[in-house]
Amino acid sequence: MKRFDTITLKLWEKHAIHQAGFWTVLVGESNQDLVYLLKWESLAEREAKFGKFGADPEWLAARAKTEKAARSSPRSAIRS
């Protein structure tokens, strides 16, 4: 969730991607999951903007770095 706050939101702003809302799950196995809704004027807008975001070198590097850190964290293996 830290990545969402410190990296993803800034990159969405860079690519003019607008959020309609987001929340986390409070209970259960997925209590660290983040759910979000994005606002699009059309399917073409979604494909263009989300495609550019997904290919952004800054996003790719940040995602790889944070996913590697999450895999090596002892907390990532703990389930309640």
N, C-alpha and C positions, 0 to 999 in steps of 0.2 A: 504494500500500500504506500510505502514511502516513495517508490518509483513513480506511482501515479501522481502524487502530490508534487514531487520535486522535478520530475522529468516530463512525464506524459502530458500534463496540463499545459506546460509551456510549449511543447511541440504542437499540440492541438491548436493553440493560439497562433503559432507560426503558420500553420496550414489552413487557418480560418475554419477549423472544426469546432462546432458549437455543441456543448453538452445540454441536454434537457434535464438531466438529473443523475445522481449516483448514490449508492448506499452499500452497506455491508450487511452480511447475514449475522444475526446475533447469537444463534444457537446451532448446535449440531456440528458435524464433521467439517462443514464448509464455512465455519465462522470467520475465516480469514479471506473469504472470497469477496471480490468487489464486483458489483453489478452496475452498469452504466447504460444510459440511453443518450443517443446523439441525434441532433436535429439536422435533417436534410431537406432541401427544397425538391430534390428529385433523385432518382436512382443514378442518373448520370453524374450529379454532383457528388454523391457518395462514392461512386467508383473512382472518380478523378481525385478527390481530396484524400480519401482513405488509402488509395493506391500510392500517392505521393508520400503520405505519412509513413506507410509501411516500408517504403524504399529509402526513406531518409537516412543517410549515413549516421547522423547523430543518434537517431532512434535505434538503429541496428546495433551500434556500439554499446549504448546504454542498456539495451535489453540483454545483450550477451553478457555484459559485466554483472548485471544484477541477478540474472538467472544462474550464472556460475556461482556467485556468492550464496545464493539461496540453496543450491544443491550441496554446498560444502558446509552449511550450517547444521549443527546438531539438532536445532529446533525443527528443521524441515522434516525430520524423520519421526517426530513425535505426533501421535494422534490421540485424542481423548476418546 
